[in-house]
Amino acid sequence: MSMKSISPRWIVLAFVLGVAVVAAGIWRYGYLQALGQLTQRAEADLALASDRLATQLQVYQELAVVTVDRPGLRGLEDAGRRPVASALLRRVADLTGALDILYADADGRVLAAAQGIVGADLSGTAYFRRAMQGALGSDHGLAGPERRRAYYFAAPAFGADGRVTGALVVVADVEAVERSWRGGLPAVYFVDARRAVFIANRSELLFWRREPGQAGLTPAGGGALPFSAGRIGGHEIWRLDWGQYLPRRALHLTRALPVVGLTGEILIDVAPARRLAGLQAATVAAICLAFGAVLFLATERRRALAQANAKLEARVANRTRALSETNVMLRREVAEREEAEAALKQAQADLVQAGKLSALGQMSAGISHELNQPLMAIRQFADNGAAFLARGKAETAGENLRRIAEMAARMARIIKNLRAFARNESEPMGKVDLVQVIDSAVELTAARLRAEGVRLVWARPDGPLFVWGGEVRLAQVFVNLINNAADAMTGRAKRRITIDIEDEGARLAVSLRDSGPGIADPDKIFEPFYSTKEVGGDEGMGLGLSISYGLVQSFGGNIRGANAAGGGAVFTVELDRFREERAA
């Protein structure tokens, strides 16, 4: 029989049964694991309770051994010494918390006692007879008219000849012993040799008995209570209904205490272990059912998808043909766009270089004057130096030579700035001294400004200020701004340009303010071919500010223009400070 002929209903039913079997296995495994952990905790709790009980009772045992040799308990055959001995025993009982302490002679007659609740004759007690044999005797039972639970320790007293002359008996109050740990642990109780519960941290279990052949306990008043015992994976599990302070299902463990003649037993509630196992089984079942549901839905959809896939493949084949043709066209367009982009970048670079050459053309007359004036001065100083040498005035001739050197250095500096400004910069951006760049721009434009009567006020900082950018391109920005400011102030009585640098934290802001007419339309000032100069004039085509805007943007900075409050225009260039981590 093939899978296709099986009804989906039977498949679902078989899957659900399989999930149930798996969940049951998970529940049993998780339950056994939790019971193992409970067993370890129960053994530790039972060992702690047993050791605490044995330690507390051993205190009274050692008290009997230590007190029996006290000198005050000697010679009690003399009735006159007995009151003093009784007072001694009362004092020891008060200090140790013993229920009673007494001394008896070899015949079992009590000669001295702290309370006297045990009686006057101990000859019939097992612990006294054991002490008369020269060993330490112990037993438990009910003491006094109040029938209080007590534990007895009898230490033999030896005479000078080595014979047993009597015994000191310490009566320990069991209620005082168990009071310190009652309720602090799970249900723990101790059964004596008579199969009765003598000590427990649950008072309702006291004096319950275990009948021969039974594992459970029978209440002291008689009558059977619901009880059954079973084993799961080597663990003994009790089912009982013995009161609200005892678990309904409990893990049962025992521990023998031969030192005190008792057997300790503990009952640990297994309800948390069952809940944990149930949670694990439910989780696995939910995951399996969810997976099965997803698998069933996926199988159902697979059939529908197979049908749709055939149609889709036919459509894909048609679309693939069309996409192949479109892809060829797109590749051709991409190649054309890459060529256009390369041409645009080259045009932008040429435009920047053209802007620098245009600025040099505007400054050519002033620069020629700047170079011609030192040349004439050099010639004059040379003629004077030769004349002074002929007259033997070497010191005066040396002064003329020094001035010639200064003029040559000035010309070299001007030529250096011109060469740096005119070259086509291709180096990557990096660390640039902003103060030095502005100094270079000021020196390049100084001749023109002086020729046109423009006063330039440059608030130069004392030290260098480093920014992120390109040195030549940044110098072109400030040359363009200074030349535009000079153009704007043509024909005005007051011609003044002010340059300041402001520290804005992560950035430095350079402001260039003029005393011209201001900006008619600040929003369009950086657009290409926008100019306020006369059409057909020789001042330019309105590309200087547009080029400057592009250069500053390429450095990651910003440039803006606005009208100053007192008249004129102000341009602000914001540049990022240079940081070593950015360069790395």
C-alpha positions in Angstrom: 0.0 0.0 0.0 1.5 3.3 -1.1 1.5 6.5 1.1 -0.8 8.2 -1.4 -3.5 5.6 -0.7 -3.5 6.1 3.1 -6.1 8.4 4.4 -4.8 11.6 6.0 -7.0 10.9 9.0 -5.1 7.7 9.8 -1.8 9.5 9.3 -2.8 12.2 11.8 -4.0 9.6 14.3 -0.8 7.6 14.1 1.2 10.8 14.6 -0.8 11.8 17.7 -0.3 8.3 19.2 3.4 8.5 18.5 3.6 12.0 20.2 1.7 10.5 23.2 4.3 7.7 23.5 7.2 10.1 23.2 5.6 12.5 25.8 5.1 9.6 28.2 8.8 8.6 27.8 9.9 12.2 28.4 7.7 12.4 31.5 9.2 9.2 33.0 12.7 10.3 32.2 12.2 13.8 33.6 10.5 12.4 36.7 13.4 10.0 37.4 15.9 12.8 36.9 14.0 15.0 39.4 13.6 12.1 41.8 17.4 11.6 41.7 17.9 15.3 42.6 15.3 15.0 45.4 17.0 11.9 46.8 20.3 13.8 47.0 18.7 16.7 48.8 16.7 14.3 51.1 19.8 12.3 52.1 21.5 15.6 53.0 18.6 16.8 55.0 18.2 13.5 56.8 21.9 13.4 57.5 21.8 16.9 58.9 18.9 16.2 61.2 20.4 12.9 62.4 23.8 14.5 63.1 22.1 17.4 64.9 20.1 15.0 67.1 23.1 12.8 67.9 25.2 15.8 68.6 22.7 17.4 71.0 22.1 14.1 72.9 25.9 13.4 73.1 26.2 16.6 75.1 24.1 15.1 77.9 26.1 11.8 77.6 29.3 13.6 78.0 27.8 15.6 80.9 27.1 12.3 82.7 30.7 11.1 82.2 32.2 14.4 83.4 29.8 14.9 86.4 30.0 11.4 87.9 33.6 12.0 89.2 32.7 15.3 91.0 34.0 15.3 94.6 30.7 16.5 95.9 29.1 13.2 94.9 31.4 11.1 97.1 30.4 9.6 100.5 26.6 10.0 99.9 26.1 7.0 102.3 26.2 9.8 104.9 22.7 11.4 104.7 24.1 14.7 105.8 26.0 15.1 102.5 23.0 14.4 100.3 21.4 17.9 100.4 24.7 19.5 99.3 24.9 16.9 96.4 21.3 17.6 95.4 22.1 21.3 95.3 25.1 20.6 93.1 23.0 18.5 90.7 20.3 21.2 90.5 22.9 23.9 89.6 24.4 21.6 86.9 20.9 20.9 85.5 20.0 24.6 85.4 23.2 25.4 83.5 22.9 22.5 81.0 19.1 22.4 80.5 18.8 18.8 81.6 15.4 17.7 82.7 16.9 15.9 85.7 20.2 14.7 87.1 20.4 12.1 89.9 22.9 9.8 91.7 22.0 6.3 92.7 24.0 3.7 94.7 24.8 0.2 93.5 21.4 -1.0 94.7 19.6 1.5 92.5 18.5 3.8 95.5 18.5 7.5 94.5 20.7 9.3 97.0 20.7 12.8 95.4 18.6 14.4 92.6 18.1 17.8 91.0 14.3 17.3 90.5 13.5 13.8 91.6 11.0 13.2 88.8 12.4 9.7 87.9 11.6 8.0 91.2 13.5 6.7 94.1 14.5 3.3 92.7 16.4 2.7 89.4 17.2 -0.9 89.8 14.7 -2.1 87.3 15.8 0.2 84.5 17.9 -1.1 81.6 20.2 1.9 81.5 21.0 1.5 85.2 21.8 -2.2 84.9 24.1 -1.4 82.0 25.9 1.2 84.1 26.3 -1.4 86.9 28.2 -3.5 84.4 30.8 -0.7 84.1 29.6 0.6 80.8 27.7 3.7 79.7 24.0 3.0 79.7 21.3 4.8 77.7 17.6 4.5 77.0 14.6 6.6 76.3 11.0 6.8 77.6 8.5 9.0 79.4 9.6 10.7 82.6 7.7 12.2 85.5 4.0 12.6 86.2 3.7 14.8 83.1 4.9 11.9 80.9 7.5 14.0 79.2 9.7 12.4 76.5 13.2 11.9 77.9 16.5 10.3 77.0 18.6 8.7 79.8 22.3 8.5 80.1 23.9 6.6 83.0 27.6 6.8 83.8 29.1 4.3 86.3 31.0 5.6 89.4 34.0 3.5 90.4 35.4 3.1 93.9 39.1 3.0 94.9 39.1 -0.7 94.4 37.8 -0.4 90.9 34.3 -1.7 91.7 31.2 0.1 90.6 29.8 1.9 93.5 26.9 3.8 91.9 25.8 5.6 88.8 25.1 9.2 87.7 22.0 9.5 85.5 21.4 12.6 83.2 17.8 12.9 81.9 17.7 14.9 78.6 14.5 16.7 77.7 13.7 15.4 74.1 11.2 18.3 73.5 14.0 20.8 74.2 16.3 18.9 71.8 13.9 18.8 68.9 12.6 22.3 69.4 15.6 23.9 67.6 14.9 22.1 64.3 11.1 21.5 64.4 9.5 22.7 61.1 12.8 23.8 59.6 13.1 20.7 57.3 10.8 18.4 55.4 8.9 15.8 57.6 11.6 14.0 59.6 11.0 11.5 62.4 12.9 8.9 64.4 11.6 5.4 65.2 12.9 3.4 68.1 13.4 -0.3 68.5 9.8 -0.8 69.5 8.8 0.6 66.0 7.3 3.8 67.5 7.9 7.4 66.5 9.7 9.0 69.5 11.2 12.2 68.0 9.8 14.2 65.0 9.6 17.7 63.6 5.9 17.1 63.0 4.2 16.8 66.3 1.2 14.9 64.8 3.5 11.9 64.1 4.6 11.4 67.7 4.0 7.8 69.1 2.7 6.5 65.8 3.7 2.9 65.4 4.7 0.6 62.5 2.9 -2.7 62.7 4.8 -5.9 61.8 4.9 -6.4 58.1 3.8 -2.9 57.3 5.8 0.1 55.9 3.4 2.8 56.9 2.5 4.1 60.4 -0.5 3.7 62.5 -1.7 6.6 64.7 -1.3 6.3 68.4 -5.1 6.2 69.0 -5.5 3.3 66.5 -7.2 3.1 63.2 -5.7 2.8 59.7 -5.0 5.7 57.4 -4.8 5.7 53.6 -1.4 4.4 52.6 0.4 2.6 49.8 4.0 2.2 48.8 5.7 1.6 45.4 9.0 1.9 43.7 9.9 4.0 40.6 13.4 3.6 39.2 14.8 2.4 42.6 13.1 5.2 44.6 10.5 4.4 47.3 7.4 6.5 46.8 4.6 6.6 49.5 1.1 7.6 48.8 -0.6 8.8 52.0 -3.2 11.1 53.5 -1.9 11.8 57.0 -2.8 15.5 57.4 -2.4 18.9 55.8 1.3 19.2 56.9 2.4 16.0 55.2 2.7 15.5 51.4 0.2 13.2 49.5 3.0 11.7 47.5 6.4 11.5 49.2 9.9 10.1 48.6 10.8 8.0 51.6 14.4 7.5 52.9 15.8 6.0 56.1 19.1 6.3 58.0 20.2 4.2 61.0 21.5 6.0 64.2 23.0 3.1 66.2 24.6 5.6 68.6 21.3 6.7 70.0 19.3 3.5 69.1 17.0 5.2 66.6 16.3 5.1 62.9 15.7 8.4 61.1 13.2 8.6 58.3 12.3 11.5 56.0 9.3 12.3 53.6 10.0 14.6 50.7 7.1 15.9 48.6 7.4 14.7 45.0 4.8 17.1 43.6 7.4 19.6 42.3 9.2 16.7 40.5 5.9 15.6 38.9 5.1 19.1 37.8 8.6 19.6 36.3 8.3 16.2 34.4 4.8 17.2 33.2 6.0 20.5 32.0 8.9 18.9 30.1 6.5 16.3 28.6 4.0 19.0 27.6 6.7 21.1 26.1 8.0 18.2 23.9 4.4 17.2 23.0 3.6 20.8 22.0 6.8 21.1 19.9 6.1 17.8 18.2 2.4 18.7 17.5 3.5 22.1 16.2 6.1 20.5 14.0 3.6 17.9 12.8 1.0 20.6 12.0 3.6 22.6 10.1 4.7 19.4 8.2 1.1 18.5 7.4 0.4 22.0 6.1 3.7 22.0 4.1 2.8 18.6 2.6 -0.6 19.9 1.5 0.8 23.1 0.1 3.5 21.1 -1.7 0.9 19.6 -4.0 -0.5 23.1 -4.8 3.0 24.5 -5.3 4.0 21.7 -7.7 1.1 22.6 -9.9 1.9 26.3 -9.7 5.6 25.6 -10.3 4.9 24.2 -13.8 3.0 27.3 -14.8 5.7 29.5 -13.2 8.5 27.8 -15.1 6.8 28.5 -18.4 6.4 32.1 -17.4 10.0 32.3 -16.2 11.3 31.0 -19.5 9.4 33.8 -21.3 10.5 36.4 -18.8 14.2 35.2 -18.9 14.3 35.8 -22.6 13.0 39.3 -22.2 15.3 40.0 -19.2 18.3 38.9 -21.2 17.6 41.4 -23.8 16.9 44.1 -21.2 20.2 43.2 -19.4 22.2 43.8 -22.6 20.6 47.2 -22.9 21.3 48.0 -19.2 25.0 47.1 -19.6 25.3 49.4 -22.6 23.6 52.2 -20.6 25.9 51.5 -17.6 29.0 51.8 -19.8 27.7 55.0 -21.2 27.0 56.4 -17.7 30.4 55.4 -16.5 32.0 57.2 -19.4 29.8 60.3 -18.8 30.7 60.2 -15.1 34.4 60.1 -15.9 34.0 63.0 -18.4 32.1 64.9 -15.7 34.8 64.4 -13.1 37.4 65.5 -15.6 35.3 68.6 -16.5 35.0 69.4 -12.8 38.7 69.2 -12.3 39.3 71.3 -15.4 36.8 73.8 -14.2 38.5 74.1 -10.8 41.9 74.6 -12.6 40.3 77.2 -14.9 38.9 79.0 -11.8 42.4 79.2 -10.4 43.9 80.4 -13.6 41.1 83.0 -13.9 41.9 84.2 -10.4 45.6 84.4 -11.4 44.6 86.4 -14.4 42.8 88.9 -12.3 45.8 89.2 -9.9 48.4 89.3 -12.7 48.8 93.0 -12.8 49.3 93.3 -9.0 51.6 90.3 -9.0 53.7 91.8 -11.7 54.0 94.9 -9.7 54.9 92.8 -6.6 57.7 91.2 -8.5 58.8 94.3 -10.4 59.2 96.5 -7.3 61.7 94.1 -5.5 63.6 93.7 -8.8 64.1 97.5 -9.0 65.0 97.7 -5.4 67.6 94.8 -5.8 69.2 96.7 -8.7 69.4 99.9 -6.7 70.8 98.1 -3.6 73.3 96.3 -5.9 74.5 99.6 -7.4 74.8 101.2 -4.0 76.7 98.2 -2.6 79.2 98.4 -5.4 79.7 102.1 -4.8 80.2 101.6 -1.0 82.7 98.8 -1.7 84.7 101.1 -4.0 84.8 103.7 -1.2 85.8 101.0 1.3 82.6 101.1 3.3 82.2 97.4 3.8 79.7 97.6 6.6 77.3 99.8 4.6 77.7 97.6 1.6 76.9 94.5 3.8 73.6 96.2 4.8 72.7 96.7 1.2 73.4 93.0 0.5 71.2 92.0 3.5 68.3 94.0 1.9 68.9 92.4 -1.4 68.6 89.0 0.3 65.3 90.1 2.0 63.9 91.2 -1.4 65.0 87.9 -3.0 63.3 85.9 -0.2 60.1 88.0 -0.7 60.1 87.3 -4.5 60.8 83.5 -3.8 57.8 83.4 -1.4 55.5 85.1 -3.9 56.6 82.7 -6.7 56.3 79.7 -4.4 52.7 80.7 -3.5 51.9 81.2 -7.2 53.3 77.8 -8.2 51.4 76.1 -5.3 48.2 77.9 -6.2 48.5 77.2 -10.0 49.3 73.5 -9.8 46.7 70.8 -10.3 46.4 69.1 -6.9 46.0 65.4 -7.0 47.2 64.4 -3.5 44.6 62.9 -1.0 43.1 65.0 1.7 45.0 65.1 5.0 46.4 67.5 7.7 46.4 71.1 6.6 47.4 74.2 8.6 44.5 76.6 8.2 46.5 79.6 9.4 49.2 79.0 6.8 46.6 78.5 4.0 44.9 81.8 4.8 48.4 83.5 5.0 49.1 82.2 1.5 45.7 83.5 0.2 46.2 86.9 1.8 49.7 87.2 0.3 48.5 86.2 -3.2 45.7 88.8 -3.1 47.7 91.5 -1.3 48.9 93.3 -4.5 45.4 93.6 -5.9 43.9 94.8 -2.6 46.6 97.4 -2.2 46.2 98.6 -5.8 42.4 99.0 -5.3 42.7 100.6 -1.9 41.1 97.7 0.0 42.0 97.3 3.6 42.3 93.7 4.9 42.2 92.9 8.6 43.3 89.4 9.3 43.0 88.4 13.0 45.8 85.8 12.8 46.1 83.3 15.7 49.5 82.8 17.3 49.9 79.1 16.5 48.9 76.6 13.8 45.3 75.3 13.6 45.0 71.9 11.7 42.0 71.0 9.7 41.0 68.1 7.3 41.3 69.1 3.6 43.6 69.7 0.6 46.1 72.6 0.9 45.9 73.9 -2.7 42.2 73.5 -3.1 41.5 75.2 0.3 43.8 78.1 -0.7 41.7 78.5 -3.9 38.5 78.8 -1.8 39.9 81.7 0.3 41.4 83.4 -2.8 38.0 83.2 -4.5 36.3 84.7 -1.5 38.8 87.5 -1.1 38.6 88.4 -4.9 34.7 88.3 -4.8 34.7 90.6 -1.8 37.0 93.0 -3.6 34.8 92.8 -6.7 31.7 93.6 -4.6 33.3 96.7 -3.1 34.3 98.3 -6.5 33.4 102.0 -6.6 32.5 102.2 -2.8 34.1 104.7 -0.5 34.8 102.3 2.3 36.6 99.1 1.3 37.3 96.7 4.2 37.7 92.9 4.5 37.8 91.2 7.9 38.9 87.6 8.4 38.4 85.8 11.7 38.6 82.2 13.0 36.2 80.9 15.6 36.6 77.7 17.6 33.4 75.6 17.5 34.7 72.5 19.3 34.9 69.8 16.7 35.0 72.4 13.9 36.8 75.6 13.0 34.7 78.4 11.4 36.5 81.1 9.2 34.3 84.2 8.6 35.2 86.7 5.8 33.2 89.9 6.0 33.3 92.8 3.5 31.8 96.3 3.5 30.1 95.9 0.1 26.4 96.2 -0.8 25.5 92.7 0.5 23.9 89.7 -1.2 20.7 90.3 -3.2 19.6 86.6 -3.1 21.6 84.5 -0.5 19.7 81.3 -1.5 21.2 81.4 -5.1 24.6 82.7 -4.3 26.3 79.3 -4.8 24.4 78.3 -7.9 26.5 78.0 -11.1 26.5 81.0 -13.5 24.7 83.1 -10.9 26.4 86.5 -10.8 25.6 90.1 -9.9 28.2 91.5 -12.3 27.4 93.1 -15.6 26.7 90.7 -18.5 29.7 90.7 -20.9 32.0 92.1 -18.3 35.5 90.7 -17.7 35.0 89.8 -14.1 33.9 86.2 -14.7 30.9 84.0 -15.3 29.7 83.4 -11.8 31.5 80.1 -11.2 33.9 81.1 -8.4 31.5 80.6 -5.5 30.0 77.5 -7.0 33.6 76.0 -7.3 34.3 77.0 -3.7 31.1 75.4 -2.5 32.0 72.1 -4.2 35.6 72.2 -2.8 34.4 72.8 0.8 31.8 70.0 0.5 34.5 67.6 -0.7 36.4 68.2 2.6 33.3 67.3 4.6 32.8 71.0 5.5 30.2 73.6 4.8 30.1 77.2 3.4 27.3 79.7 3.6 26.8 83.3 2.8 24.5 85.9 4.4 24.1 89.7 4.8 25.9 91.1 7.9 23.9 93.1 10.4 25.9 96.3 9.9 25.9 96.1 6.1 28.0 94.1 3.7 28.2 90.3 3.2 29.7 87.7 5.4 30.8 84.2 4.2 31.5 81.5 6.7 33.6 78.4 6.0 33.2 75.5 8.5 35.9 72.8 8.5 36.5 69.6 10.6 39.5 69.6 12.9 42.2 67.1 12.0 42.2 64.0 14.3 44.8 61.3 14.3 42.2 58.5 14.5 40.4 59.8 11.4 43.7 59.8 9.5 44.4 56.2 10.6 
